[in-house]
């Protein structure tokens, strides 16, 4: 099915203006015609009423038969009037000859005149007036008004077309500015100076969109560079070790080379899997929720997995609070593992990592992991959930992770219709998740001492 060709805004406005002009002028012309017709009708009725008074007077004072009465004198100078007088039995009294009448051109008034002698018959009088001139006047007025309406509509439409064309000039200027934009100059903004008030919000919103696109484009370029860098290192290691092993097979232990290559391949696989997961999350994947009676138990399972790393770093872990709700347990375990692992890397030795589980209003729960260490600057804190972002080389731990842990954590929060949270003040850093769930408080777990 062929799609209709869209009309331009100028055509639509001009067409509607023409239709409204025709309707408005047509209504005015109809009113003028109706008022004129009413005035002519009233004038005709008034003239007939005046002549009726005269006829009644003449017939009321006649002493002879009506045909001897000077009724003919009444019609002198009133050629557009017709007068017919009949007796009570229908006999023609005046004029002597039955007149031929064109009822379509006559305005008629019929009345009775009492007999001038006692016992006589009343006279039936038909008084008519020729309105042909009035009808011709109305026809001419109708034609004049119709022509005036059409001509007026054409004039107004042409003027409206020019006004619309001139009024849309700012839109054409904006379109010309937008046409000059490309991926290479997204930093430019539309010039909103001199624009009408109605277009100012559009310019502001479009400039905001350009800013977001520019930022996203920069992030995408940086992301591509980070991906290339992360993949280049293990690939380079694999190439170098294989080339050396092939050139000098006697000086290399083949199982050791294969083991080293296998580690690099696992790292590559992890990067690819994480990238695929983030891609699915960006496309709108949602969590597969199941009823979870105790969120604290899930946290404790993840903490047990990190027990060796916590012990090596001289840290203990406390789980505070609990809720029951609906979560995607594997995804939540992965997010909690990333948060606890991140806190373990950056916590000061001998301190405690605290995992707070707090039910908040509107059916949401906040899971926050807090550690003591260095204060994270605000500019770095705002980017910790970016992909491949590392605050510094000393904290990168590139041999263990590739900078996607917190980005995956943020994606898991969004998949639970939530958001990531982060704060850092006076050496206390808290990174967590706010999840959407109809959660209810169960009880506080591990209120004292470290988690077992």
LONUPA-583397 format. One record per residue: residue in one letter; x, y, z of N, C-alpha, C, CB in turn. Coordinates in steps of 0.05 Angstrom, whole numbers, plus 32768, in hexadecimal, padded with zeros to 4 digits. Glycine has a CB too. Example, Ala and Ser with C-alpha at 12.3 -4.5 7.8 and 13.67 -1.06 7.14 Angstrom:
<drenbas>
a81087F8E809C80F67FA6809C81087FBE809C80E27FA780B5
s81017FD3808E81117FEB808F81028001809D811A7FF48072
</drenbas>
This chain:
<drenbas>
x80117FE880008000800080008012801980007FED80008018
x800D802A7FED801E80427FEA801780568000801A804F7FCE
x802C8061800C802780758021802180908014804080778033
x800E809F801F800780B98014801E80CC80167FEF80C48021
x802180DD8002803680F18002803081068018803980FE7FE7
x8042810A802B803C811D8041803C813980368051811A8057
x80288149804080278164803980398175804B800A816F803C
x8043818A803F8054819C804F804381AC8063806481AF803D
x805081B58077804381C6808B803881DF807E805581CD80A2
x804681EA806B803D8202805E802481FD804E8053820D804B
x802281E68040800A81DF80327FF381DB8044800F81C68021
x7FF781CD805B7FE281C8806D7FD781E280797FEB81B68084
x7FE981F380827FE0820D808E7FD1821E80797FF7821C809A
x7FDC821F80617FD0822F804C7FB4822480457FE182308033
x7FB2820980437F9881FD803D7F84820280527F9C81DF8039
x7F8C81FF806B7F79820480817F71822180827F8581FB809C
x7F848233807D7F7E8250807C7F6A825680667F9782608079
x7F6D8249804F7F5B824D80397F3F824380407F658240801F
x7F3E822B804C7F24822080537F16823180687F278203805E
x7F25823A807C7F19824B80907F11826680857F2D825080A7
x7F20827180727F19828A80667EFF828780567F3082958053
x7EFD827180467EE5826D80377ECD826980497EE982548024
x7ED1825A805E7EBB825680717EB38270807E7EC282418086
x7EC6827F80877EC0829980947EB382AD80827ED982A5809F
x7EBE82B0806A7EB282C380577E9782B9804E7EC482C7803E
x7E94829E804A7E7A829380427E65829980577E7C8276803D
x7E6D829580717E5A829B80877E5282B880877E66829380A2
x7E6582CA80837E5F82E780837E4C82ED806B7E7982F78081
x7E5182E280547E4082E7803D7E2482DC80417E4D82DA8023
x7E2282C5804D7E0882BA80537DF882CC80667E0A829E805E
x7E0682D6807A7DF982E8808D7DEF8301807F7E0B82EF80A4
x7E01830D806E7DF98325805F7DE1831F804D7E11832F804E
x7DE28309803F7DCC8302802D7DB282FE803D7DD282E8801D
x7DB482F080537D9C82EA80647D918304806F7DA382D7807B
x7DA2831680797D98832F80847D8B8340806E7DB0833F8092
x7D97834180577D8C835080417D71834580397D9F83518029
x7D6F832A80377D55831E802F7D40832480447D598300802C
x7D488323805E7D35832980737D2C834680727D418323808E
x7D3E8358806D7D378375806A7D23837980537D5083868067
x7D29836D803C7D17837080257CFC8364802B7D238362800C
x7CFB834D80397CE1834180407CD1835380537CE68325804D
x7CDF835F80677CD2837180797CC7838A806A7CE583798090
x7CD7839480587CCF83AB80497CB683A580387CE583B68037
x7CB6838D802C7C9F8385801C7C868383802E7CA4836A800E
x7C89837780457C72837480577C68838F80607C7A8362806F
x7C7B83A180667C7283BC806E7C6383CA80587C8B83CD8077
x7C6D83C880407C5F83D5802A7C4383C980257C7083D38010
x7C4183AF80277C2783A280247C1483AA803A7C2A83848023
x7C1F83AD80537C0E83B580697C0483D280657C1E83B38084
x7C1683E3805B7C0D83FF80567BF7840080407C258410804D
x7BFB83F0802B7BE783F080157BCD83E3801F7BF283E17FFD
x7BCF83D080307BB683C4803B7BA583D9804A7BBE83AD804E
x7BB383EA80597BA483FF80677B95841180547BB7840F8079
x7BA38418803E7B968429802A7B7F841B801D7BAB84328014
x7B83840180157B6D83F280087B5583EF801B7B7783D67FFF
x7B5A83E980347B4483E780477B35840280497B4F83DF8063
x7B45841780497B388431804B7B26843780337B4D8448804E
x7B308430801B7B21843680037B08842480017B3284317FEA
x7B0B840A80087AF483F880077AE183FD801E7AFE83DC8007
x7AEA840880347AD9840C804B7AC7842480487AE9840E8064
x7ACE843780377ABE844F80337AB0845180197ACF84678037
x7AB0843C80097AA4843D7FEF7A85843A7FF37AAE84267FDC
x7A76844A7FE47A59844A7FE57A4D843C7FCD7A4F84667FE8
x7A5D84387FB97A54842B7FA07A6084107F9F7A5C843C7F87
x7A5B84037F8A7A6883E97F867A8683EE7F827A5C83DA7F6D
x7A9783DA7F8A7AB483DE7F897ABE83E47F6E7AC183C67F94
x7AB083D97F587ABB83DE7F3E7AB783FC7F377AAD83CD7F29
x7AA6840A7F447AA384277F3F7AB584377F527A86842F7F43
x7AC084297F647AD284367F777AEC843C7F697AD784267F90
x7AF984517F6F7B1284587F617B2984477F6B7B1984767F65
x7B27842C7F6A7B3E841B7F727B55841D7F5D7B3583FE7F76
x7B4C84237F457B6184257F307B74843C7F367B5484297F15
x7B6984517F437B7B84677F4A7B90845F7F5E7B6B847E7F56
x7B8A844B7F6F7B9D84417F837BB584347F757B90842C7F95
x7BB084277F5E7BC684197F517BD7842B7F3F7BBB84037F40
x7BCD84447F3B7BDD84577F2B7BF7845D7F397BCD84717F25
x7C0D84597F2C7C27845E7F387C3184467F497C2784767F49
x7C2184317F4A7C2984197F597C2784017F477C1884157F73
x7C3584027F317C3283ED7F1D7C3C83D27F287C4283F47F05
x7C4C83D27F3C7C5683B87F477C4283AC7F5A7C7083BD7F55
x7C2B83B87F5E7C1683AC7F707C0083A07F5F7C0B83C27F83
x7BF3838C7F6A7BDC837F7F5E7BC6837E7F747BE283637F53
x7BAD83847F6B7B9783857F7E7B7F83757F727B8E83A27F85
x7B7583627F817B5F83517F797B4B83517F907B6883347F72
x7B3283597F897B1C835A7F9D7B0683477F947B1183777FA0
x7AFE83367FA67AE883227FA17AD383257FB67AF483057F9F
x7ABC831F7FAE7AA5831F7FC17AA683067FD27A8A83217FB2
x7A9483047FE47A9482ED7FF67A8E82D37FE87A8082F1800B
x7A8082D47FD27A7A82BC7FC37A8F82B67FAD7A5F82BE7FB6
x7AA682C57FAD7ABB82C07F9A7AB982CE7F807ABD82A37F95
x7AA582DF7F7D7AA282EE7F647AB783047F637A8582F97F62
x7AC383077F4B7AD7831B7F477ACA83367F467AE783167F2C
x7AD383477F587AC883627F5A7ADB83777F4D7AC383697F77
x7AF583747F527B0983867F477B2383767F427B0E839E7F59
x7B2F83797F2B7B2783877F137B1283777F047B40838D7F01
x7B0B83827EED7AF683747EDE7B00835B7ED17AEC83877EC8
x7B1B83597ECB7B2783427EBE7B3A83347ED27B37834A7EA4
x7B37831A7ED37B48830A7EE47B66830E7EDD7B4182EC7EE3
x7B7683197EEF7B92831E7EE87BA283047EE97B9F83327EFC
x7BB783037ED87BCA82EC7ED97BE182F37EEC7BD582E67EBC
x7BE682E07EFE7BFA82E67F137C1082D27F127BEC82E77F2F
x7C2882DC7F177C4082CA7F1A7C4682C97F387C5982D57F09
x7C3C82B47F447C3F82B37F627C5B82B27F6B7C30829B7F6C
x7C6E82A97F597C8A82A87F617C9682C37F647C9A82977F4D
x7C8B82D77F587C9682F27F597C8583057F697C9982FD7F3D
x7C7182FB7F787C5F830C7F867C6083077FA47C4283097F7C
x7C5F831D7FB37C5B831B7FD07C3E83227FD57C6F832E7FE0
x7C2E83117FE17C1183137FE27C0883167FFF7C0482FB7FD4
x7BF3832680027BE68328801C7BC8832680177BED8344802A
x7BBA831580247B9D831080217B8F8319803B7B9882F2801B
x7B79832880387B6A8331804F7B4D833680477B77834B805B
x7B3C833A805A7B1F833F80567B19835C805E7B0E832B8066
x7B05836780507AFB838180567ADE837F805C7B018395803E
x7AD5838980737AB98388807C7AA8839780687AB683938098
x7A8F838E80647A7D839C80517A7683B8805B7A63838B804E
x7A7383CA80477A6E83E6804E7A5083EA80557A7783F98038
x7A3F83D7804E7A2383D980557A1C83C180667A1183D9803B
x7A0983C580777A0183B0808979F38399807979EE83BB809E
x79FB8381807F79F1836A807179FF8363805879D4836E806B
x7A13837380507A22836D80387A378358803D7A2F8386802E
x7A43834E80277A58833980297A748346802C7A5783288010
x7A848338803B7AA08342803E7AAF833D80257AAE83338056
x7AC2834E80207AD2834D80077AED8340800D7AD683697FFC
x7AF4832D7FFC7B0F83207FFD7B22832F7FEC7B0D83027FF4
x7B37833A7FF87B4A834B7FEA7B65833C7FE97B4D83667FF7
x7B70833A7FD17B8C832F7FCE7B9D83467FC47B8C83167FBA
x7BB0834E7FD47BC383637FCD7BDE83577FC87BC483797FE4
x7BE9835B7FB17C03834F7FA97C1683657FA07BFF833A7F93
x7C30835F7FA57C4583717F9C7C5A83627F8D7C5283807FB4
x7C62836C7F767C7683607F657C9283647F727C75836B7F48
x7C9F834E7F797CB983507F877CCF83467F747CB9833E7FA0
x7CCB83487F5A7CE0833F7F477CFA834F7F4A7CD683427F2A
x7CF783697F4F7D1083797F527D1F83717F6B7D0983977F54
x7D10836B7F817D1E83627F997D2B83477F957D0A83607FB0
x7D1E83357F877D2A831B7F817D43831E7F707D1683087F74
x7D4283307F5D7D5A83357F4C7D7083417F5C7D5383487F35
x7D6983527F6F7D7D835E7F807D8A83497F927D7083747F92
x7D7A83367F9C7D8683217FAD7D98830E7F9C7D6F83107FBA
x7D8F83087F837DA082F87F737DBB83057F6D7D9282F17F58
x7DBA831F7F667DD3832D7F617DE4832E7F7B7DCD834A7F58
x7DD783337F927DE683337FAB7DF383187FB07DD3833B7FC2
x7DE483027FAB7DF082E77FAF7E0882E37F9E7DDA82D27FAA
x7E0682EA7F847E1D82E67F727E3482F87F7B7E1582EE7F55
x7E2E83107F837E4483227F8C7E5283177FA57E38833E7F92
x7E41830E7FB87E4D83037FD17E5D82EA7FCB7E3782FD7FE5
x7E5382D97FB97E6282C07FB37E7D82C67FA67E5182AE7FA1
x7E7C82D97F937E9582E17F867EA882EE7F9B7E9082F47F6F
x7E9D82FE7FAC7EAE830B7FC07EBA82F77FD37E9D831F7FD0
x7EAA82E27FDA7EB582CD7FEC7ECC82BE7FDF7E9F82BA7FF5
x7EC882B77FC67EDD82A87FB87EF682B87FB47ED3829D7F9D
x7EF282D17FAA7F0982E37FA67F1782E97FC17F0082FD7F99
x7F0782EE7FD57F1382F37FF07F2382DB7FFA7EFE82FA8004
x7F1882C37FF57F2682AB7FFE7F4182A87FEF7F1582927FF9
x7F4082AD7FD57F5982AB7FC57F6D82C07FCF7F5382B07FA7
x7F6482D87FD47F7782ED7FDD7F8282E67FF87F6983087FDE
x7F7182DD800A7F7A82D680257F8C82BE80247F6282D08038
x7F8682AB80137F97829380117FB3829A80067F8A827E7FFE
x7FB482AB7FF27FCE82B37FE87FDE82C27FFD7FCB82C57FCF
x7FD082D4800B7FDD82E280217FE682CF80377FCC82F8802C
x7FD482BC803E7FDB82A880537FF28297804A7FC382978059
x7FF3828F80318009827F80278024828E802B80058277800A
x802382A88025803C82B88028804382BB8045803882D4801C
x802E82BF8056803482C28073803F82A8807E801A82CA8082
x803382918077803C82788080805982738077802A82608077
x805E8279805E807982758053808D82878063807A827D8035
x8086829F8068809782B18078809A82A78095808D82CD8077
x8083829E80A08084829580BC8094827C80C08068829080C5
x8096826B80AB80A6825280AE80C3825680A7809A823D809C
x80CB826F80A280E78274809C80FA826B80B280EC82928096
x80F3827080CC8105826680E28108824780E180FA826E80FD
x80F3823980DA80F4821C80D88108821380C280D8821080D4
x8106822280AC8119821B809681368221809E8111822B807C
x813A823780AD8155823D80B6815F822780C98156825880C4
x814D821E80DB8156820880EC815C81EE80DC814082028101
x814B81E980C8815081D180B8816B81D380A9813A81CE80A3
x817281EB80A1818C81EF809481A381EA80A7818E820B8087
x819F81F380C081B481EE80D481B781D180DA81AE81FE80EE
x81A081C380DD81A181A680E381AE819780CC8184819C80E8
x81A981A080B381B58192809C81D38193809C81AA819F8082
x81DE81A880A981FB81AA80AA8208819980BF820381C780AF
x81F8818D80D18203817C80E6820A816180DB81EF817A80FD
x821F815680E78228813B80E08236813080F9823B813B80C7
x823F811780F6824D810A810D826781198114825380ED8106
x827281288101828B81368106828881518115829A813A80ED
x8270815C8115826C817681228254817681348269818C810D
x825081608143823A815F8156823D8173816D823781438161
x8256817E8170825A81918185824C81AC817F82778196818A
x824681B08166823881C9815F821B81C88169823981CE8141
x821081E0816D81F581E3817781E481F5816581F481EE8194
x81CA81F1816581B98202815581B8821E8160819D81F68153
x81B88231814F81B7824D8157819A8255815C81C482608142
x8193825881768178825F817D8172827D817F817182538197
x8186828D8179818282AA817A817082B38163819D82B98179
x815D82C4816A814B82CF8155813482BC814E815A82D5813D
x813382A5815C811D829281568104829A816581268275815D
x80ED8293815A80D48299816880D3828A818380BB82918157
x80C28295819580BF828981AF80B6826C81AE80AC829981C0
x80A58265819A809B824A819880B182368190808582498183
x80C5823F818280DB822D817A80F1822B818E80E68236815F
x80F2823D81A18108823D81B58109822381C48104825481C9
x80F3821781CE80F581FD81DC80FF81E781C980DA81F481E7
x80F781E881B0810081D4819D811E81D6819880F281D78182
x812981EE8196814581F28192815481E981AB814C8210818C
x814981EF81C2815781E781DB815781C981DE814881F381F3
x814181BC81D88140819F81DA8152819281C58123819581D7
x8153819D81AD8164819181988182819581A0815E819F817D
x818981AC81AB81A481B081B381AC819C81CA81A981CC81BC
x8198819881DC819D818481F181A1816881E5818781838204
x8191816181D08195814881C381B0814681B5817F814381AE
x81B8815C81A981D3815C819C81E9815881B181D88177818E
x81E5816481C881F9816081DE81FB814381E681F3817181F5
x81E3813681E981E3811A81F181EF810881DB81C7811181F7
x81E8810F81C281F380FF81AB8212810381AA81E681088191
x821B811B81AE8237812081AD8246811081C3823D813E81B1
x8239811181DB8245810281F1824580E481EB82378108820B
x822E80DA81E1822C80BE81DA824080B681C4821080B681D2
x824480C881B1825780C2819B827380C181A6825480D78185
x827A80D481B8829580D381C4829980BA81D4829980EC81D5
x828480B381E48286809A81F38288808281E2826D80988206
x827A808281CB827B806B81B98297806981AD8267806E81A3
x82A3807F81A682BE807E819B82D2807481B082C7809A8191
x82CE807F81C982DF807681DF82DB805881E582DB808681F7
x82C2805081E382BB803481E882C8802281D3829D803081E8
x82C7802A81BA82D3801A81A582F1801881A982CD80278189
x82FD802F81B1831A802F81B78321801C81CE8325804B81BC
x830F801D81E38314800C81FA83117FEE81F3830180138211
x82FD7FE881E382FA7FCC81DA83127FC381CA82E07FC981C9
x831B7FD481B883337FCD81A8834B7FC881BA83397FE28193
x834E7FDA81CE83657FD881E083637FBE81F083677FF081F2
x834B7FB881FB83487FA1820C834C7F8781FC832C7FA18219
x83437F8781E383477F6F81D383637F6D81C883327F6F81BD
x83707F8381C3838A7F8381B7839F7F7681CA83937F9F81B0
x839D7F7C81E483B17F7181F783B27F5381F883AC7F7C8213
x839B7F4681FD839C7F2881FD83A27F1C81E183827F1D8207
x83997F2981CC839F7F1F81B283BD7F2181AC838F7F2E819D
x83C87F3881B483E57F3B81B083F57F2681C083EE7F5881B8
x83EB7F2181D883F97F0D81E983F77EF181DC83ED7F0C8205
x83DF7EEB81D283DC7ED181C583EE7ECE81AC83BF7ECD81BD
x83EF7EE4819C83FF7EE38184841D7EE0818B83FB7EFC8173
x84257EEF819E84427EEF81A5844A7ED481B084487F0481BA
x843A7EC981C284427EAF81CE84417E9981B9842F7EA881E5
x842D7E9981A7842C7E84819384437E87817F84117E868184
x844A7E9F817784607EA38164847A7E99817184627EC1815C
x847F7EA1818A84977E98819784987E7A819A849A7EA681B2
x84817E6F81A184817E5281A584857E43818B84667E4981B1
x847C7E4E817584817E42815B849D7E458151846D7E4D8146
x84A97E5C815784C57E61814E84D97E51815F84CB7E7F8150
x84D37E50817984E67E42818B84D77E2D819B84F57E56819E
x84CE7E19818F84BE7E05819D84CE7DF781B484B37DF0818A
x84E87DF581B084F87DE681C584FA7DF681DF85137DE081BA
x84F97E1081DD84FD7E2081F684E37E278204850B7E3A81EF
x84CC7E1D81FB84B27E23820784A57E098211849F7E3281F4
x84997E0C822884897DF68233846D7DF8822884887DF68253
x84657DE58216844C7DE7820884347DE9821B84487DCF81F6
x84327DD98230841B7DDC8243841A7DF8824F841D7DC78259
x84317E03825584307E1E826184277E33824E844D7E25826C
x842F7E30823484267E43821F84087E40821B84357E3E8205
x83FF7E27821A83E27E23821683D27E2E822E83DC7E068212
x83DD7E2A824683CF7E34825E83CD7E53825E83DD7E2B8278
x83E47E5F825683E37E7D825483D07E86823F84007E87824E
x83D17E79822883BE7E80821383A17E7C821B83C47E7081F9
x839C7E67822A83817E62823383777E78824683807E478241
x83897E82825683817E98826883797EB1825783977EA0827B
x83887EB7824383827ECD823283687EC9822383997ED3821E
x83647EB0821A834B7EAA820C83337EAD821F834C7E8E8200
x83367EA4823883217EA8824B831B7EC6824F83287E9B8266
x83307ED68250832C7EF38253831D7EFE823B83487F018256
x83257EF6822383177EFF820B82F97EF6820C83247EF481F1
x82F57EDD821482DA7ED3821582C97EE4822982D97EB6821D
x82D67EEA824082C87EFB825482C07F16824982D97EFE826D
x82D37F22823B82CD7F3D822F82B67F3B821B82E67F488221
x82B77F27820A82A27F2481F682877F1E820382AA7F0D81E2
x82877F0C8217826E7F06822482627F1E823282727EEF8238
x82747F2E823F826A7F46824D825F7F5A823982817F52825E
x826D7F5D822282637F6F820E82487F66820382777F7181F6
x82457F4C81FF822B7F4281F682157F47820A822D7F2581EF
x821C7F43822482087F48823982007F65823A82147F408254
x82137F788238820D7F94823881FD7F9C822082267FA58239
x82037F8F820981F37F9581F181D67F8C81F482007F8781D9
x81D27F75820081B67F6C820581A87F7E821981B77F4F820F
x81B67F87822D81AA7F99824181A37FB4823481BD7F9E8258
x81B47FBE822281AE7FD7821481967FD4820181C67FE18204
x81917FBC81F7817A7FB881E681607FB481F5817F7FA081D4
x81617FB6820F81487FB4821F81437F9A822C81317FBB820E
x81577F89822F81527F70823D814B7F75825A816C7F5E823C
x81387F658265812F7F69828081367F50829181107F6D8281
x81367F5482AB813D7F3E82BD81277F2982BE81437F4982D9
x812F7F1082C1811C7EFA82C481197EF682E281267EE082B6
x81047F0182ED81027F02830A80F67EE8831580F07F198313
x80FF7EE0832C80F47ECA833B80F17ED3835881057EB08339
x80DE7EC7836680DA7ECE838280F37EC6839380C17EC0838E
x80FC7EDA83A181147ED683B2810D7EDC83CF812C7EE883A8
x810D7EC883E081047ECD83FC81187EDE840C81007EB2840A
x81327EDD840581457EEC8415815B7EF6840381517EDA842B
x815C7F10840081727F1D83F0818C7F1B83FF816B7F3A83EA
x818B7F1C841A81A47F1A842981B27EFF8425819E7F1E8447
x81A27EEB842181AE7ED0841C81BD7ED0840281997EBA841C
x81B37EDE83EE81C17EE083D481DB7EEF83D881AF7EEF83BF
x81DA7F0583E781F37F1483EC82077F0383FB81EC7F2E83FD
x81FE7EF3840E82107EE3841D821D7ECD840C82017ED58435
x820E7EC383F8821A7EAF83E682317EBC83D682057EA483D3
x822C7ED583CC82407EE383BD82587EE983CF82357EFC83B1
x82537EF183E882697EF783FB827A7EDE8400825D7F028415
x826D7EC78402827C7EAE8406828F7EA983EF826A7E96840B
x82867EB083D682967EAC83BF82AF7EBE83C082867EB283A5
x82AD7ED683CD82C37EE983CF82D27EE683E982B97F0583CB
x82CD7ED183F882D97ECE841282F77ECE841182CF7EB58420
x83037EC083FE83207EBF83FC832B7EDB83F683297EAB83E6
x831F7EE983E383297F0483DC83267F1783F3831B7F0E83C4
x83107F148403830D7F26841A83217F20842F82F07F228426
x83277F068434833B7EFF844883567F088440833B7EE0844C
x835D7F05842683777F0E841D837B7F2C841F837C7F0683FF
x83647F3C841B83667F59841E83637F62843B83507F66840D
x835F7F4F844E835C7F57846A83417F65846F83737F698472
x832C7F5C846383127F69846582FE7F55846F83097F75844A
x82E97F60847C82D17F4F848282B97F5D847682CE7F4B84A1
x82A37F4E8476828B7F58846882737F55847A82877F49844D
x82627F69847A824A7F69848A82327F6D8478824B7F7F84A0
x821D7F5C847B82047F5F846C81EF7F69848081FC7F448460
x81E37F80847981D07F8D848B81B57F8F847C81DA7FA98493
x81A07F85848981857F87847E817F7F70846B81827FA18470
x81657F6E8464815D7F58845281417F608447815C7F3C8460
x813C7F57842F81227F5A8423811B7F41841381207F738410
x81017F3C840F80F87F2783FD80EC7F3483E580E57F14840C
x80F07F2983CE80E47F3583B680E87F23839E80F17F5083B1
x80E77F30838780EA7F22836D81027F2D835F80D07F25835C
x81167F1B835A812F7F24834D81397F0E833A81457F298363
x814A7F17832881597F04831781727EFD8326815F7F1082FA
x81717EE6833481877EDF834781A27EDD833981807EC58354
x81A57ECF832281C07ECE831681CB7EEA830F81BF7EBD82FD
x81BA7EFB830481C37F1682FD81CA7F26831681AE7F2582ED
x81B97F23832B81BF7F32834481D87F28835181A77F2F8357
x81DD7F0E835081F67F03835B820E7F0F834C81F77EE48359
x820C7F12833282227F1D832282277F3A8329821C7F1B8304
x82117F4A832C82147F66833482207F68835081F97F748333
x82167F58836382217F59837E823F7F51837E82117F478391
x82467F3D836E82617F34836D82737F4B836382647F1B835B
x82697F5A834E82797F708344827C7F868359826C7F7C832C
x82677F8B836982687FA0837D827B7F988394824C7FA68388
x82787F7F839D82897F7683B382A67F7483AA82807F5B83BE
x82AB7F6A839182C67F69838782D27F85838482C77F5B836C
x82C37F98837B82CD7FB4837882D37FBF839482B87FC5836A
x82C27FBA83A882C77FC483C382E07FB783CF82AF7FC083D5
x82E37F9D83C982FB7F8F83D383157F9B83C882F97F7183CC
x83157FA383AF832D7FAE83A383347FC983AE83297FB08385
x83217FD983B683267FF483BE83237FFA83DB8315800683AE
x831B7FE683EB83187FEA840883337FEB841683067FD48414
x83347FFA842C834C7FFC843C834E7FE2844D834C8015844E
x83667FD8844E836B7FBF845D83637FC1847A83897FB6845B
x83557FAD8484834D7FAD84A083327FBA84A583617FBB84B0
x83247FC3848F830A7FCF849282F47FBB848C83077FE88481
x82DC7FC4848D82C57FB2848882B57FBC847082B37FB184A1
x82AD7FA9845F829A7FAF8449827E7FA9845382A17F9E8430
x826C7FBC844F82517FBA8459823E7FB9844182497FD1846C
x822D7FA5844082187FA3842C81FD7FA9843982187F87841E
x81F27FC0843381D87FC9843E81C17FC2842B81D87FE78445
x81AD7FB5843581957FAE8426817E7FBD8433818F7F8F8425
x81737FD18425815F7FE3843081477FE4841D816A7FFF8436
x812F7FDE842781177FE2841881108000841880FF7FD18423
x810A800B84018103802783FE80E7802983F28118803683ED
x80DB804083F480BF804383EA80BC803C83CD80B4805F83EF
x80A3803983C4809B803483A880A58018839F80A780498396
x80A6800583B280AD7FEA83AA80C97FE7839F809A7FE08396
x80DC7FF483AC80F87FF283A2810A7FEA83BA8101800D8396
x81217FE083B381357FD883C781507FE383BE81367FB983CA
x81607FEC83D2817A7FF783CD818F7FE483DA817D801483D8
x81A17FDA83C981B77FC983D281D07FD983CE81B87FAD83C2
x81DE7FE083E481F57FF183E3820D7FE383F081F0800C83F2
x82247FE483E3823D7FD883EC82507FEF83F4824A7FC583D7
x82577FF0840D82678007841882837FFC842182598015842F
x8297800B841982B38004842282C1801E842A82C27FF6840C
x82D5801A843B82E68030844483008030843382ED802E8463
x830780488429831F804A8419832380678410831D80388400
x832E806A83F98332808583EF8318809183E48347808583D9
x831480AB83E882FD80B883DD82FF80BA83BF82FA80D483EA
x82E980B283B282E980B3839582E080CF838C82D6809D8389
x82F080DD837B82E980F8837282CE80F7836382FF81048360
x82BF810D836382A5810D835682A78108833882988128835B
x82BC8112832B82BD810E830E82C280F1830782D4811F8302
x82D080E3831882D480C6831482BB80B6831C82ED80BC8323
x82AE80BF8332829780B1833C828080B28327828D80BE8356
x827F80C78318826A80C88303826F80B782EB826780E482FA
x828780AA82E9828D809A82D28293807D82D982A580A682C4
x8290807582F28298805A82F98287804582EC829780578318
x826E804C82E3825D803982D68261803982B78240803E82DD
x8274804982AD827A80488291828A802F8289828980628288
x8286802682718294800E826882B28014826582898004824E
x82C28001826F82DF8001826D82EC8019827C82E880028250
x82DC8025828E82E8803C829D82F7803282B582D1804F82A6
x8310803D82B88320803782CF832A805182DA8338802482C8
x8329805582F48331806E8300834E807482FC832A806E831E
x835F806082FF837C806382FC8388804882F6838980718315
x83A0804A82ED83AE803182E683B4802082FF83C9803782D8
x83B8802E831683BF801F832F83A78010833A83C880338344
x838E801883318376800B833B83697FFB83258363801F8346
x83767FF7830F83697FEB82F883667FCD82FB83797FF082DF
x83797FBF830883787FA2830A83717F9582EF83647F998320
x837F7F9E82DB83787F9682C0837D7F7882BC83897FA582AB
x838D7F6B82CD83917F4F82C983797F3F82D483AB7F4682D8
x83687F4B82E483517F3D82EF83367F4682E283507F41830C
x83357F5E82D9831C7F6882CE83227F7A82B6830A7F7682E3
x830E7F8082A783127F90828F83007FA9828F830D7F808276
x82F87FB382A682EA7FCC82A882CC7FCC82A082F77FE08297
x82C07FB482A182A47FB2829A82927FAA82B282A07F9F8284
x829E7FA582C9828F7F9B82E082797FAE82E982A27F9682F7
x82807FC782EE826B7FDA82F782587FE182E182797FF38302
x82617FE182C8824F7FE682B2823A7FD082B0825E7FE88297
x82427FB782B582307FA082B6821D7FA382CD823F7F8582B6
x82287FAC82E482177FB082FC82017FC482F682287FB98313
x82087FDA82E981F47FEF82E381DF7FE482CF8202800782D6
x81E87FD382BC81D57FC782A981C27FB582B781E47FB88293
x81CC7FA582CB81BA7F9382DA81A67FA382EA81CB7F8182ED
x81AE7FBA82F5819B7FCB830481857FD582F181AA7FE38310
x818D7FDD82D981787FE682C681667FD082BD81867FF382AD
x81717FB782BB81607FA082B4814C7F9A82CA81727F8882AF
x81517FA382E3813E7FA082F9812E7FBA82FC814D7F998313
x812D7FCA82E7811E7FE482E881287FF582FE81007FDF82EC
x81437FF68301814F8006831681668016830B81597FF4832C
x8179801D831D818F802E831581A6802983288187804C8315
x81BF802E831F81D6802C833181D98045834281F080278321
x81E68043835881EA805A836A8207805A837381D880598383
x821280728378822E807483818232808D8390824280738368
x8241808C83A6824980A383B58263809E83C3823280AA83CA
x827280B483C9828B80B183D6829180CB83E682A280AB83C2
x829380C88401829880DF841282AB80D78429827D80EB841D
x82C080E6842C82D280E2844382DC80C5844582C580EB845D
x82E380BA842E82EE809F842E82DA8089842F8300809C8445
x82C0808F843182AB807B8431829E807A8415829680808447
x82A2806584078297806283EC8281804D83EC82AD805A83D7
x826A805583E18253804483E08249804183C3823B804E83F2
x8249802983B982408023839E822A800E83A08257801A838B
x82148013839381FE8000839681EA8000838081EF800583AF
x81D47FF2838581BF7FEF837181A47FF6837E81BE7FD28366
x81948005836F81788009837781677FF98364817180288377
x81597FE5836E81497FD3835E812C7FD7836281517FB68364
x811C7FD2834D80FF7FD3834F80F57FB8835680F37FDE8335
x80E77FB6836D80DC7F9C837580C77FA2838B80F27F88837F
x80B27F93838B809F7F9683A180AA7F8783B980837F8B8399
x80BD7F9483C680CC7F8783DC80BF7F8D83F780E97F9083DC
x80C27F7A840980B97F7F842580D07F77843780A07F6E842B
x80D27F86844E80E87F81846180E37F67846F80EA7F998475
x80F77F56847080F57F3C847E81007F3F849A81047F26846E
x811A7F44849C81267F4884B581437F5184B081267F2F84C7
x814F7F5C84C3816B7F6484C1817D7F4B84C581737F7B84D5
x81907F4784B481A27F3084B781BE7F3A84BD81A27F1F849D
x81CC7F2A84CC81E77F3084D481EA7F4D84DF81FB7F2C84BC
x81DA7F5384F481DC7F6E84FF81F77F73850C81C67F748512
x82047F5E8515821D7F62852382327F508517821B7F5E8542
x824B7F5A851582617F4A850C82607F4484EF82607F30851B
x82757F3884E582777F3284C882647F1C84C082937F2B84C1
x82607F1B84A6824F7F05849B825E7EEB849E82477F0A847E
x82507ED684A4825C7EBC84A682607EAF848B824B7EAA84B8
</drenbas>
